[in-house]
Amino acid sequence: MSGDGGSGGIGLDGTHVAVAAGPLAGPVISRVIAIAAARAHLPVDRLSDALAIADAVVEHATPLVAKERLELATTGAGGWLELRVGPLRHGSAGRLLERSEPSDAGGVIVRLATRTRVISIEAGDVLVIDVAAAP
Amino acid sequence: MLARDSRVEKGDDEQPHSRHDRQPPVQRTADVELTIPARPENVAVVRHVLGGVGEALGLDAPTLGSLRLAVSEACTNVVVHAYPDDEVGLLEVEAVVDPPLLHVTVRDRGRGFAPRPDSPGLGMGLSMIAAVARTLEVGSEPDGSHEVRMTFVVADAAAPDAGGGS
């Protein structure tokens, strides 16, 4: 993954997708993450977790986007997948993760991801979600 | 063989008619933008993602198949022709839903369609795209990028902000 300062903090070494908020977001984001997870050689159960994270991202991160479109960058290999979601409005990514009820997006993402972190860039927050083969 | 900066449009008889005037590009932010390294294995990624767009828009099976075929051919052209063998450039794909049309653009920032004497292909990609797409334009942009622009008819498609698609 290229450095955090490139292209609004989202690297282009892997795949980068931007999709308008609406009915296309789910099909596009889920497919991109599914392929990325498979290519990262995640086992089936972790691939399923990655898709659940994708659904949570689409449902809960889309309203928080800073630029009217949901942006996602993926890189991964050898049992490790990194997802970068954003830019989201400043402060919103952290609040999303703090909602830790099982039904909340934060609950889904925090419980299923190996690691999460928030990177602040000029355009907003980038939510970084790592999914490893072993949780 | 299409000339550069040319447009093919289907007439009422569905036979392609070659025109050399260019239609202005759709002036709106793309509904989907995908940027990915121009590697052979990534053609399938684009096909899968655009297939998802088509399914979400409720394309019928023949049009969905045409979309997947045309996008695959255009992306393969970029992978094979756009960049030198020792360089991995980027493949950019955009989709704009503009009912009743779906506009798809495949772009590279390399050398575009410069002929390769050692090309491994049969040279039929653009012909196939022209056969299945409603319109096809090929051209170079002022920023040096090269684009293949295709349109498909989307029956009963709704713009993304109208919450349509089946």
Interface residues (C-beta under 8 A of the other chain):
Chain A: L12 D13 G14 T15 H16 V17 A18 V19 A20 A21 G22 P23 L24 G26 P27 V28 S30 R31 V32 I35 E68 R69
Chain B: T29 A30 D31 V32 E33 L34 T35 I36 P37 N42 A44 V45 H48 V49 G51 G52 V53 E55 A56 L57 L90 V97 A158 P160 D161 G163 G164 G165
